[in-house]
Structures are given as structure tokens and as C-alpha cells.
Amino acid sequence: MKRHKLPLPGYDASTYYTWKDLNVSCNFNVYKRIFRIVDCDEFTRKFYENEGLPLNASEGLPGDNFPHTRAMINYK
């Protein structure tokens, strides 16, 4: 995906995501794929606080099942 305006799902074609639509611990839809924001850097947190929109608390990364699946394949 290149850098461009992302359309908001459920709106007309001229409505796009803005920085106000994004927050930590929330899902957002990009071309029918769901992404989850789990954390951000300190610069982003300060920016949102200066703009009067505090961000939610960070959450941990989801677990990765690949090592377990790979171990099961190698076990057989």
C-alpha cells in the first residue's frame, strides 16, 4: 500500500480517515481488511495529548502460533 488517502467504509467516496479517527486499542478497516493498533510511540502520544485527544492504554501484541505449528510439523 502506498501513501494515500484511505476511504472510510460506509461513507461516500470523498470521506477519508484522519488522525482523529485512529486510536490505540481500536480496529480500523482498510479495503475490507481489519487492522488493530496496539501501541504507538511517545511522539504520537504527545501529539494527541497536545490536540486534546488522549490515546487509550497500550495492549500487548497477539501471540504468534507459527513456532507451535512448525514444531508440530517437525514432530511428525
mmCIF file of the N, C-alpha and C atoms, coordinates in Angstrom:
data_MODEL
# 
_entry.id   MODEL 
# 
loop_
_atom_site.group_PDB 
_atom_site.id 
_atom_site.type_symbol 
_atom_site.label_atom_id 
_atom_site.label_alt_id 
_atom_site.label_comp_id 
_atom_site.label_asym_id 
_atom_site.label_entity_id 
_atom_site.label_seq_id 
_atom_site.pdbx_PDB_ins_code 
_atom_site.Cartn_x 
_atom_site.Cartn_y 
_atom_site.Cartn_z 
_atom_site.occupancy 
_atom_site.B_iso_or_equiv 
_atom_site.pdbx_formal_charge 
_atom_site.auth_seq_id 
_atom_site.auth_comp_id 
_atom_site.auth_asym_id 
_atom_site.auth_atom_id 
_atom_site.pdbx_PDB_model_num 
ATOM 1   N N  . MET A 1 1  ? 0.852   -1.166  0.000  1.00 0.00 ? 1  MET A N  1 
ATOM 2   C CA . MET A 1 1  ? 0.000   0.000   0.000  1.00 0.00 ? 1  MET A CA 1 
ATOM 3   C C  . MET A 1 1  ? 0.897   1.228   0.000  1.00 0.00 ? 1  MET A C  1 
ATOM 4   N N  . LYS A 1 2  ? 0.619   2.125   -0.863 1.00 0.00 ? 2  LYS A N  1 
ATOM 5   C CA . LYS A 1 2  ? 1.373   3.363   -0.932 1.00 0.00 ? 2  LYS A CA 1 
ATOM 6   C C  . LYS A 1 2  ? 0.718   4.420   -0.059 1.00 0.00 ? 2  LYS A C  1 
ATOM 7   N N  . ARG A 1 3  ? 1.365   5.501   0.090  1.00 0.00 ? 3  ARG A N  1 
ATOM 8   C CA . ARG A 1 3  ? 0.868   6.595   0.908  1.00 0.00 ? 3  ARG A CA 1 
ATOM 9   C C  . ARG A 1 3  ? -0.224  7.339   0.145  1.00 0.00 ? 3  ARG A C  1 
ATOM 10  N N  . HIS A 1 4  ? -1.440  7.244   0.645  1.00 0.00 ? 4  HIS A N  1 
ATOM 11  C CA . HIS A 1 4  ? -2.563  7.922   0.010  1.00 0.00 ? 4  HIS A CA 1 
ATOM 12  C C  . HIS A 1 4  ? -3.703  8.041   1.019  1.00 0.00 ? 4  HIS A C  1 
ATOM 13  N N  . LYS A 1 5  ? -4.792  8.673   0.616  1.00 0.00 ? 5  LYS A N  1 
ATOM 14  C CA . LYS A 1 5  ? -5.956  8.818   1.481  1.00 0.00 ? 5  LYS A CA 1 
ATOM 15  C C  . LYS A 1 5  ? -6.711  7.501   1.527  1.00 0.00 ? 5  LYS A C  1 
ATOM 16  N N  . LEU A 1 6  ? -7.044  7.063   2.738  1.00 0.00 ? 6  LEU A N  1 
ATOM 17  C CA . LEU A 1 6  ? -7.796  5.824   2.905  1.00 0.00 ? 6  LEU A CA 1 
ATOM 18  C C  . LEU A 1 6  ? -9.265  6.154   3.110  1.00 0.00 ? 6  LEU A C  1 
ATOM 19  N N  . PRO A 1 7  ? -10.153 5.613   2.293  1.00 0.00 ? 7  PRO A N  1 
ATOM 20  C CA . PRO A 1 7  ? -11.580 5.924   2.429  1.00 0.00 ? 7  PRO A CA 1 
ATOM 21  C C  . PRO A 1 7  ? -12.173 5.271   3.679  1.00 0.00 ? 7  PRO A C  1 
ATOM 22  N N  . LEU A 1 8  ? -13.064 6.004   4.336  1.00 0.00 ? 8  LEU A N  1 
ATOM 23  C CA . LEU A 1 8  ? -13.797 5.462   5.478  1.00 0.00 ? 8  LEU A CA 1 
ATOM 24  C C  . LEU A 1 8  ? -14.893 4.538   4.960  1.00 0.00 ? 8  LEU A C  1 
ATOM 25  N N  . PRO A 1 9  ? -14.969 3.319   5.471  1.00 0.00 ? 9  PRO A N  1 
ATOM 26  C CA . PRO A 1 9  ? -16.021 2.415   4.997  1.00 0.00 ? 9  PRO A CA 1 
ATOM 27  C C  . PRO A 1 9  ? -17.400 2.894   5.461  1.00 0.00 ? 9  PRO A C  1 
ATOM 28  N N  . GLY A 1 10 ? -18.389 2.726   4.608  1.00 0.00 ? 10 GLY A N  1 
ATOM 29  C CA . GLY A 1 10 ? -19.751 3.111   4.954  1.00 0.00 ? 10 GLY A CA 1 
ATOM 30  C C  . GLY A 1 10 ? -20.080 4.560   4.657  1.00 0.00 ? 10 GLY A C  1 
ATOM 31  N N  . TYR A 1 11 ? -19.153 5.310   4.097  1.00 0.00 ? 11 TYR A N  1 
ATOM 32  C CA . TYR A 1 11 ? -19.388 6.712   3.734  1.00 0.00 ? 11 TYR A CA 1 
ATOM 33  C C  . TYR A 1 11 ? -19.198 6.869   2.233  1.00 0.00 ? 11 TYR A C  1 
ATOM 34  N N  . ASP A 1 12 ? -19.462 8.060   1.734  1.00 0.00 ? 12 ASP A N  1 
ATOM 35  C CA . ASP A 1 12 ? -19.254 8.296   0.304  1.00 0.00 ? 12 ASP A CA 1 
ATOM 36  C C  . ASP A 1 12 ? -17.758 8.307   -0.013 1.00 0.00 ? 12 ASP A C  1 
ATOM 37  N N  . ALA A 1 13 ? -17.432 8.326   -1.267 1.00 0.00 ? 13 ALA A N  1 
ATOM 38  C CA . ALA A 1 13 ? -16.045 8.206   -1.708 1.00 0.00 ? 13 ALA A CA 1 
ATOM 39  C C  . ALA A 1 13 ? -15.183 9.408   -1.335 1.00 0.00 ? 13 ALA A C  1 
ATOM 40  N N  . SER A 1 14 ? -15.786 10.507  -0.886 1.00 0.00 ? 14 SER A N  1 
ATOM 41  C CA . SER A 1 14 ? -14.989 11.692  -0.563 1.00 0.00 ? 14 SER A CA 1 
ATOM 42  C C  . SER A 1 14 ? -14.703 11.818  0.936  1.00 0.00 ? 14 SER A C  1 
ATOM 43  N N  . THR A 1 15 ? -15.026 10.800  1.738  1.00 0.00 ? 15 THR A N  1 
ATOM 44  C CA . THR A 1 15 ? -14.747 10.831  3.160  1.00 0.00 ? 15 THR A CA 1 
ATOM 45  C C  . THR A 1 15 ? -13.583 9.882   3.460  1.00 0.00 ? 15 THR A C  1 
ATOM 46  N N  . TYR A 1 16 ? -12.538 10.409  4.101  1.00 0.00 ? 16 TYR A N  1 
ATOM 47  C CA . TYR A 1 16 ? -11.326 9.656   4.327  1.00 0.00 ? 16 TYR A CA 1 
ATOM 48  C C  . TYR A 1 16 ? -10.994 9.602   5.818  1.00 0.00 ? 16 TYR A C  1 
ATOM 49  N N  . TYR A 1 17 ? -10.148 8.623   6.190  1.00 0.00 ? 17 TYR A N  1 
ATOM 50  C CA . TYR A 1 17 ? -9.628  8.566   7.560  1.00 0.00 ? 17 TYR A CA 1 
ATOM 51  C C  . TYR A 1 17 ? -8.791  9.801   7.830  1.00 0.00 ? 17 TYR A C  1 
ATOM 52  N N  . THR A 1 18 ? -8.882  10.310  9.053  1.00 0.00 ? 18 THR A N  1 
ATOM 53  C CA . THR A 1 18 ? -7.996  11.373  9.513  1.00 0.00 ? 18 THR A CA 1 
ATOM 54  C C  . THR A 1 18 ? -7.331  10.894  10.798 1.00 0.00 ? 18 THR A C  1 
ATOM 55  N N  . TRP A 1 19 ? -6.417  11.649  11.321 1.00 0.00 ? 19 TRP A N  1 
ATOM 56  C CA . TRP A 1 19 ? -5.734  11.260  12.550 1.00 0.00 ? 19 TRP A CA 1 
ATOM 57  C C  . TRP A 1 19 ? -6.705  11.187  13.725 1.00 0.00 ? 19 TRP A C  1 
ATOM 58  N N  . LYS A 1 20 ? -7.834  11.882  13.636 1.00 0.00 ? 20 LYS A N  1 
ATOM 59  C CA . LYS A 1 20 ? -8.827  11.856  14.709 1.00 0.00 ? 20 LYS A CA 1 
ATOM 60  C C  . LYS A 1 20 ? -9.598  10.539  14.741 1.00 0.00 ? 20 LYS A C  1 
ATOM 61  N N  . ASP A 1 21 ? -9.595  9.794   13.652 1.00 0.00 ? 21 ASP A N  1 
ATOM 62  C CA . ASP A 1 21 ? -10.320 8.527   13.577 1.00 0.00 ? 21 ASP A CA 1 
ATOM 63  C C  . ASP A 1 21 ? -9.529  7.358   14.162 1.00 0.00 ? 21 ASP A C  1 
ATOM 64  N N  . LEU A 1 22 ? -8.241  7.539   14.394 1.00 0.00 ? 22 LEU A N  1 
ATOM 65  C CA . LEU A 1 22 ? -7.386  6.456   14.853 1.00 0.00 ? 22 LEU A CA 1 
ATOM 66  C C  . LEU A 1 22 ? -7.084  6.602   16.339 1.00 0.00 ? 22 LEU A C  1 
ATOM 67  N N  . ASN A 1 23 ? -6.988  5.469   17.028 1.00 0.00 ? 23 ASN A N  1 
ATOM 68  C CA . ASN A 1 23 ? -6.667  5.450   18.443 1.00 0.00 ? 23 ASN A CA 1 
ATOM 69  C C  . ASN A 1 23 ? -6.031  4.108   18.764 1.00 0.00 ? 23 ASN A C  1 
ATOM 70  N N  . VAL A 1 24 ? -5.332  4.040   19.877 1.00 0.00 ? 24 VAL A N  1 
ATOM 71  C CA . VAL A 1 24 ? -4.730  2.792   20.318 1.00 0.00 ? 24 VAL A CA 1 
ATOM 72  C C  . VAL A 1 24 ? -5.844  1.870   20.811 1.00 0.00 ? 24 VAL A C  1 
ATOM 73  N N  . SER A 1 25 ? -5.672  0.587   20.638 1.00 0.00 ? 25 SER A N  1 
ATOM 74  C CA . SER A 1 25 ? -6.641  -0.445  21.041 1.00 0.00 ? 25 SER A CA 1 
ATOM 75  C C  . SER A 1 25 ? -7.947  -0.336  20.256 1.00 0.00 ? 25 SER A C  1 
ATOM 76  N N  . CYS A 1 26 ? -7.848  0.003   18.992 1.00 0.00 ? 26 CYS A N  1 
ATOM 77  C CA . CYS A 1 26 ? -9.043  0.056   18.159 1.00 0.00 ? 26 CYS A CA 1 
ATOM 78  C C  . CYS A 1 26 ? -8.743  -0.599  16.807 1.00 0.00 ? 26 CYS A C  1 
ATOM 79  N N  . ASN A 1 27 ? -9.796  -1.054  16.163 1.00 0.00 ? 27 ASN A N  1 
ATOM 80  C CA . ASN A 1 27 ? -9.693  -1.646  14.829 1.00 0.00 ? 27 ASN A CA 1 
ATOM 81  C C  . ASN A 1 27 ? -10.025 -0.597  13.787 1.00 0.00 ? 27 ASN A C  1 
ATOM 82  N N  . PHE A 1 28 ? -9.389  -0.696  12.632 1.00 0.00 ? 28 PHE A N  1 
ATOM 83  C CA . PHE A 1 28 ? -9.811  0.134   11.512 1.00 0.00 ? 28 PHE A CA 1 
ATOM 84  C C  . PHE A 1 28 ? -9.766  -0.681  10.228 1.00 0.00 ? 28 PHE A C  1 
ATOM 85  N N  . ASN A 1 29 ? -10.703 -0.363  9.355  1.00 0.00 ? 29 ASN A N  1 
ATOM 86  C CA . ASN A 1 29 ? -10.949 -1.122  8.149  1.00 0.00 ? 29 ASN A CA 1 
ATOM 87  C C  . ASN A 1 29 ? -10.282 -0.423  6.962  1.00 0.00 ? 29 ASN A C  1 
ATOM 88  N N  . VAL A 1 30 ? -9.422  -1.151  6.265  1.00 0.00 ? 30 VAL A N  1 
ATOM 89  C CA . VAL A 1 30 ? -8.762  -0.622  5.070  1.00 0.00 ? 30 VAL A CA 1 
ATOM 90  C C  . VAL A 1 30 ? -9.027  -1.594  3.929  1.00 0.00 ? 30 VAL A C  1 
ATOM 91  N N  . TYR A 1 31 ? -9.885  -1.202  3.019  1.00 0.00 ? 31 TYR A N  1 
ATOM 92  C CA . TYR A 1 31 ? -10.235 -2.035  1.870  1.00 0.00 ? 31 TYR A CA 1 
ATOM 93  C C  . TYR A 1 31 ? -10.665 -3.440  2.316  1.00 0.00 ? 31 TYR A C  1 
ATOM 94  N N  . LYS A 1 32 ? -11.574 -3.498  3.283  1.00 0.00 ? 32 LYS A N  1 
ATOM 95  C CA . LYS A 1 32 ? -12.174 -4.726  3.813  1.00 0.00 ? 32 LYS A CA 1 
ATOM 96  C C  . LYS A 1 32 ? -11.191 -5.618  4.559  1.00 0.00 ? 32 LYS A C  1 
ATOM 97  N N  . ARG A 1 33 ? -10.055 -5.086  4.964  1.00 0.00 ? 33 ARG A N  1 
ATOM 98  C CA . ARG A 1 33 ? -9.125  -5.803  5.836  1.00 0.00 ? 33 ARG A CA 1 
ATOM 99  C C  . ARG A 1 33 ? -9.089  -5.055  7.161  1.00 0.00 ? 33 ARG A C  1 
ATOM 100 N N  . ILE A 1 34 ? -9.159  -5.783  8.252  1.00 0.00 ? 34 ILE A N  1 
ATOM 101 C CA . ILE A 1 34 ? -9.211  -5.183  9.576  1.00 0.00 ? 34 ILE A CA 1 
ATOM 102 C C  . ILE A 1 34 ? -7.802  -5.160  10.173 1.00 0.00 ? 34 ILE A C  1 
ATOM 103 N N  . PHE A 1 35 ? -7.372  -3.988  10.608 1.00 0.00 ? 35 PHE A N  1 
ATOM 104 C CA . PHE A 1 35 ? -6.099  -3.802  11.285 1.00 0.00 ? 35 PHE A CA 1 
ATOM 105 C C  . PHE A 1 35 ? -6.375  -3.321  12.705 1.00 0.00 ? 35 PHE A C  1 
ATOM 106 N N  . ARG A 1 36 ? -5.518  -3.702  13.643 1.00 0.00 ? 36 ARG A N  1 
ATOM 107 C CA . ARG A 1 36 ? -5.667  -3.277  15.029 1.00 0.00 ? 36 ARG A CA 1 
ATOM 108 C C  . ARG A 1 36 ? -4.407  -2.534  15.440 1.00 0.00 ? 36 ARG A C  1 
ATOM 109 N N  . ILE A 1 37 ? -4.594  -1.365  16.032 1.00 0.00 ? 37 ILE A N  1 
ATOM 110 C CA . ILE A 1 37 ? -3.484  -0.573  16.550 1.00 0.00 ? 37 ILE A CA 1 
ATOM 111 C C  . ILE A 1 37 ? -3.295  -0.967  18.007 1.00 0.00 ? 37 ILE A C  1 
ATOM 112 N N  . VAL A 1 38 ? -2.129  -1.487  18.349 1.00 0.00 ? 38 VAL A N  1 
ATOM 113 C CA . VAL A 1 38 ? -1.901  -1.951  19.711 1.00 0.00 ? 38 VAL A CA 1 
ATOM 114 C C  . VAL A 1 38 ? -1.025  -1.011  20.525 1.00 0.00 ? 38 VAL A C  1 
ATOM 115 N N  . ASP A 1 39 ? -0.237  -0.156  19.883 1.00 0.00 ? 39 ASP A N  1 
ATOM 116 C CA . ASP A 1 39 ? 0.650   0.752   20.611 1.00 0.00 ? 39 ASP A CA 1 
ATOM 117 C C  . ASP A 1 39 ? 1.112   1.855   19.661 1.00 0.00 ? 39 ASP A C  1 
ATOM 118 N N  . CYS A 1 40 ? 1.750   2.869   20.215 1.00 0.00 ? 40 CYS A N  1 
ATOM 119 C CA . CYS A 1 40 ? 2.323   3.945   19.401 1.00 0.00 ? 40 CYS A CA 1 
ATOM 120 C C  . CYS A 1 40 ? 3.556   4.489   20.110 1.00 0.00 ? 40 CYS A C  1 
ATOM 121 N N  . ASP A 1 41 ? 4.297   5.329   19.417 1.00 0.00 ? 41 ASP A N  1 
ATOM 122 C CA . ASP A 1 41 ? 5.499   5.889   20.020 1.00 0.00 ? 41 ASP A CA 1 
ATOM 123 C C  . ASP A 1 41 ? 5.165   7.112   20.873 1.00 0.00 ? 41 ASP A C  1 
ATOM 124 N N  . GLU A 1 42 ? 6.151   7.589   21.604 1.00 0.00 ? 42 GLU A N  1 
ATOM 125 C CA . GLU A 1 42 ? 5.950   8.701   22.538 1.00 0.00 ? 42 GLU A CA 1 
ATOM 126 C C  . GLU A 1 42 ? 5.616   10.001  21.805 1.00 0.00 ? 42 GLU A C  1 
ATOM 127 N N  . PHE A 1 43 ? 6.190   10.228  20.624 1.00 0.00 ? 43 PHE A N  1 
ATOM 128 C CA . PHE A 1 43 ? 5.887   11.423  19.845 1.00 0.00 ? 43 PHE A CA 1 
ATOM 129 C C  . PHE A 1 43 ? 4.398   11.484  19.501 1.00 0.00 ? 43 PHE A C  1 
ATOM 130 N N  . THR A 1 44 ? 3.844   10.351  19.074 1.00 0.00 ? 44 THR A N  1 
ATOM 131 C CA . THR A 1 44 ? 2.424   10.295  18.712 1.00 0.00 ? 44 THR A CA 1 
ATOM 132 C C  . THR A 1 44 ? 1.543   10.543  19.926 1.00 0.00 ? 44 THR A C  1 
ATOM 133 N N  . ARG A 1 45 ? 1.899   9.961   21.066 1.00 0.00 ? 45 ARG A N  1 
ATOM 134 C CA . ARG A 1 45 ? 1.128   10.193  22.298 1.00 0.00 ? 45 ARG A CA 1 
ATOM 135 C C  . ARG A 1 45 ? 1.117   11.676  22.674 1.00 0.00 ? 45 ARG A C  1 
ATOM 136 N N  . LYS A 1 46 ? 2.267   12.319  22.593 1.00 0.00 ? 46 LYS A N  1 
ATOM 137 C CA . LYS A 1 46 ? 2.346   13.748  22.930 1.00 0.00 ? 46 LYS A CA 1 
ATOM 138 C C  . LYS A 1 46 ? 1.541   14.585  21.939 1.00 0.00 ? 46 LYS A C  1 
ATOM 139 N N  . PHE A 1 47 ? 1.592   14.234  20.655 1.00 0.00 ? 47 PHE A N  1 
ATOM 140 C CA . PHE A 1 47 ? 0.829   14.963  19.645 1.00 0.00 ? 47 PHE A CA 1 
ATOM 141 C C  . PHE A 1 47 ? -0.660  14.909  19.958 1.00 0.00 ? 47 PHE A C  1 
ATOM 142 N N  . TYR A 1 48 ? -1.172  13.706  20.225 1.00 0.00 ? 48 TYR A N  1 
ATOM 143 C CA . TYR A 1 48 ? -2.602  13.554  20.528 1.00 0.00 ? 48 TYR A CA 1 
ATOM 144 C C  . TYR A 1 48 ? -2.975  14.295  21.811 1.00 0.00 ? 48 TYR A C  1 
ATOM 145 N N  . GLU A 1 49 ? -2.117  14.256  22.828 1.00 0.00 ? 49 GLU A N  1 
ATOM 146 C CA . GLU A 1 49 ? -2.402  14.973  24.073 1.00 0.00 ? 49 GLU A CA 1 
ATOM 147 C C  . GLU A 1 49 ? -2.435  16.478  23.845 1.00 0.00 ? 49 GLU A C  1 
ATOM 148 N N  . ASN A 1 50 ? -1.513  16.988  23.038 1.00 0.00 ? 50 ASN A N  1 
ATOM 149 C CA . ASN A 1 50 ? -1.496  18.427  22.735 1.00 0.00 ? 50 ASN A CA 1 
ATOM 150 C C  . ASN A 1 50 ? -2.738  18.848  21.965 1.00 0.00 ? 50 ASN A C  1 
ATOM 151 N N  . GLU A 1 51 ? -3.300  17.938  21.186 1.00 0.00 ? 51 GLU A N  1 
ATOM 152 C CA . GLU A 1 51 ? -4.509  18.236  20.422 1.00 0.00 ? 51 GLU A CA 1 
ATOM 153 C C  . GLU A 1 51 ? -5.787  17.990  21.224 1.00 0.00 ? 51 GLU A C  1 
ATOM 154 N N  . GLY A 1 52 ? -5.655  17.508  22.462 1.00 0.00 ? 52 GLY A N  1 
ATOM 155 C CA . GLY A 1 52 ? -6.819  17.293  23.317 1.00 0.00 ? 52 GLY A CA 1 
ATOM 156 C C  . GLY A 1 52 ? -7.504  15.959  23.132 1.00 0.00 ? 52 GLY A C  1 
ATOM 157 N N  . LEU A 1 53 ? -6.833  15.003  22.503 1.00 0.00 ? 53 LEU A N  1 
ATOM 158 C CA . LEU A 1 53 ? -7.382  13.658  22.301 1.00 0.00 ? 53 LEU A CA 1 
ATOM 159 C C  . LEU A 1 53 ? -6.430  12.635  22.921 1.00 0.00 ? 53 LEU A C  1 
ATOM 160 N N  . PRO A 1 54 ? -6.587  12.331  24.204 1.00 0.00 ? 54 PRO A N  1 
ATOM 161 C CA . PRO A 1 54 ? -5.688  11.341  24.812 1.00 0.00 ? 54 PRO A CA 1 
ATOM 162 C C  . PRO A 1 54 ? -5.931  9.953   24.216 1.00 0.00 ? 54 PRO A C  1 
ATOM 163 N N  . LEU A 1 55 ? -4.869  9.193   24.076 1.00 0.00 ? 55 LEU A N  1 
ATOM 164 C CA . LEU A 1 55 ? -4.959  7.856   23.498 1.00 0.00 ? 55 LEU A CA 1 
ATOM 165 C C  . LEU A 1 55 ? -5.266  6.824   24.571 1.00 0.00 ? 55 LEU A C  1 
ATOM 166 N N  . ASN A 1 56 ? -5.842  5.714   24.159 1.00 0.00 ? 56 ASN A N  1 
ATOM 167 C CA . ASN A 1 56 ? -6.108  4.602   25.065 1.00 0.00 ? 56 ASN A CA 1 
ATOM 168 C C  . ASN A 1 56 ? -4.795  3.961   25.503 1.00 0.00 ? 56 ASN A C  1 
ATOM 169 N N  . ALA A 1 57 ? -4.874  3.131   26.528 1.00 0.00 ? 57 ALA A N  1 
ATOM 170 C CA . ALA A 1 57 ? -3.688  2.421   27.017 1.00 0.00 ? 57 ALA A CA 1 
ATOM 171 C C  . ALA A 1 57 ? -3.223  1.401   25.985 1.00 0.00 ? 57 ALA A C  1 
ATOM 172 N N  . SER A 1 58 ? -1.932  1.140   25.978 1.00 0.00 ? 58 SER A N  1 
ATOM 173 C CA . SER A 1 58 ? -1.363  0.149   25.063 1.00 0.00 ? 58 SER A CA 1 
ATOM 174 C C  . SER A 1 58 ? -1.807  -1.246  25.466 1.00 0.00 ? 58 SER A C  1 
ATOM 175 N N  . GLU A 1 59 ? -1.821  -2.132  24.496 1.00 0.00 ? 59 GLU A N  1 
ATOM 176 C CA . GLU A 1 59 ? -2.120  -3.531  24.780 1.00 0.00 ? 59 GLU A CA 1 
ATOM 177 C C  . GLU A 1 59 ? -1.006  -4.378  24.198 1.00 0.00 ? 59 GLU A C  1 
ATOM 178 N N  . GLY A 1 60 ? -0.868  -5.579  24.691 1.00 0.00 ? 60 GLY A N  1 
ATOM 179 C CA . GLY A 1 60 ? 0.198   -6.458  24.233 1.00 0.00 ? 60 GLY A CA 1 
ATOM 180 C C  . GLY A 1 60 ? -0.036  -6.952  22.821 1.00 0.00 ? 60 GLY A C  1 
ATOM 181 N N  . LEU A 1 61 ? 1.044   -7.377  22.199 1.00 0.00 ? 61 LEU A N  1 
ATOM 182 C CA . LEU A 1 61 ? 0.946   -7.950  20.865 1.00 0.00 ? 61 LEU A CA 1 
ATOM 183 C C  . LEU A 1 61 ? 0.282   -9.318  20.944 1.00 0.00 ? 61 LEU A C  1 
ATOM 184 N N  . PRO A 1 62 ? -0.497  -9.683  19.941 1.00 0.00 ? 62 PRO A N  1 
ATOM 185 C CA . PRO A 1 62 ? -1.103  -11.019 19.958 1.00 0.00 ? 62 PRO A CA 1 
ATOM 186 C C  . PRO A 1 62 ? -0.027  -12.090 19.807 1.00 0.00 ? 62 PRO A C  1 
ATOM 187 N N  . GLY A 1 63 ? -0.319  -13.255 20.336 1.00 0.00 ? 63 GLY A N  1 
ATOM 188 C CA . GLY A 1 63 ? 0.636   -14.351 20.252 1.00 0.00 ? 63 GLY A CA 1 
ATOM 189 C C  . GLY A 1 63 ? 0.812   -14.848 18.830 1.00 0.00 ? 63 GLY A C  1 
ATOM 190 N N  . ASP A 1 64 ? 1.978   -15.418 18.561 1.00 0.00 ? 64 ASP A N  1 
ATOM 191 C CA . ASP A 1 64 ? 2.279   -15.968 17.245 1.00 0.00 ? 64 ASP A CA 1 
ATOM 192 C C  . ASP A 1 64 ? 2.235   -17.484 17.326 1.00 0.00 ? 64 ASP A C  1 
ATOM 193 N N  . ASN A 1 65 ? 1.330   -18.112 16.598 1.00 0.00 ? 65 ASN A N  1 
ATOM 194 C CA . ASN A 1 65 ? 1.173   -19.562 16.626 1.00 0.00 ? 65 ASN A CA 1 
ATOM 195 C C  . ASN A 1 65 ? 2.142   -20.300 15.721 1.00 0.00 ? 65 ASN A C  1 
ATOM 196 N N  . PHE A 1 66 ? 2.930   -19.577 14.935 1.00 0.00 ? 66 PHE A N  1 
ATOM 197 C CA . PHE A 1 66 ? 3.805   -20.239 13.971 1.00 0.00 ? 66 PHE A CA 1 
ATOM 198 C C  . PHE A 1 66 ? 4.818   -21.174 14.625 1.00 0.00 ? 66 PHE A C  1 
ATOM 199 N N  . PRO A 1 67 ? 5.530   -20.778 15.685 1.00 0.00 ? 67 PRO A N  1 
ATOM 200 C CA . PRO A 1 67 ? 6.508   -21.716 16.272 1.00 0.00 ? 67 PRO A CA 1 
ATOM 201 C C  . PRO A 1 67 ? 5.852   -23.027 16.742 1.00 0.00 ? 67 PRO A C  1 
ATOM 202 N N  . HIS A 1 68 ? 4.682   -22.937 17.328 1.00 0.00 ? 68 HIS A N  1 
ATOM 203 C CA . HIS A 1 68 ? 3.988   -24.144 17.781 1.00 0.00 ? 68 HIS A CA 1 
ATOM 204 C C  . HIS A 1 68 ? 3.573   -25.017 16.593 1.00 0.00 ? 68 HIS A C  1 
ATOM 205 N N  . THR A 1 69 ? 3.023   -24.403 15.555 1.00 0.00 ? 69 THR A N  1 
ATOM 206 C CA . THR A 1 69 ? 2.612   -25.138 14.364 1.00 0.00 ? 69 THR A CA 1 
ATOM 207 C C  . THR A 1 69 ? 3.825   -25.792 13.696 1.00 0.00 ? 69 THR A C  1 
ATOM 208 N N  . ARG A 1 70 ? 4.914   -25.064 13.607 1.00 0.00 ? 70 ARG A N  1 
ATOM 209 C CA . ARG A 1 70 ? 6.127   -25.590 12.974 1.00 0.00 ? 70 ARG A CA 1 
ATOM 210 C C  . ARG A 1 70 ? 6.687   -26.760 13.774 1.00 0.00 ? 70 ARG A C  1 
ATOM 211 N N  . ALA A 1 71 ? 6.627   -26.666 15.094 1.00 0.00 ? 71 ALA A N  1 
ATOM 212 C CA . ALA A 1 71 ? 7.115   -27.761 15.940 1.00 0.00 ? 71 ALA A CA 1 
ATOM 213 C C  . ALA A 1 71 ? 6.271   -29.013 15.731 1.00 0.00 ? 71 ALA A C  1 
ATOM 214 N N  . MET A 1 72 ? 4.966   -28.849 15.562 1.00 0.00 ? 72 MET A N  1 
ATOM 215 C CA . MET A 1 72 ? 4.088   -29.989 15.329 1.00 0.00 ? 72 MET A CA 1 
ATOM 216 C C  . MET A 1 72 ? 4.383   -30.653 13.967 1.00 0.00 ? 72 MET A C  1 
ATOM 217 N N  . ILE A 1 73 ? 4.682   -29.848 12.968 1.00 0.00 ? 73 ILE A N  1 
ATOM 218 C CA . ILE A 1 73 ? 5.006   -30.390 11.644 1.00 0.00 ? 73 ILE A CA 1 
ATOM 219 C C  . ILE A 1 73 ? 6.324   -31.175 11.720 1.00 0.00 ? 73 ILE A C  1 
ATOM 220 N N  . ASN A 1 74 ? 7.318   -30.615 12.402 1.00 0.00 ? 74 ASN A N  1 
ATOM 221 C CA . ASN A 1 74 ? 8.613   -31.274 12.523 1.00 0.00 ? 74 ASN A CA 1 
ATOM 222 C C  . ASN A 1 74 ? 8.523   -32.521 13.404 1.00 0.00 ? 74 ASN A C  1 
ATOM 223 N N  . TYR A 1 75 ? 7.603   -32.560 14.326 1.00 0.00 ? 75 TYR A N  1 
ATOM 224 C CA . TYR A 1 75 ? 7.428   -33.698 15.216 1.00 0.00 ? 75 TYR A CA 1 
ATOM 225 C C  . TYR A 1 75 ? 6.956   -34.927 14.447 1.00 0.00 ? 75 TYR A C  1 
ATOM 226 N N  . LYS A 1 76 ? 6.084   -34.692 13.453 1.00 0.00 ? 76 LYS A N  1 
ATOM 227 C CA . LYS A 1 76 ? 5.564   -35.803 12.661 1.00 0.00 ? 76 LYS A CA 1 
ATOM 228 C C  . LYS A 1 76 ? 6.660   -36.339 11.780 1.00 0.00 ? 76 LYS A C  1 
# 
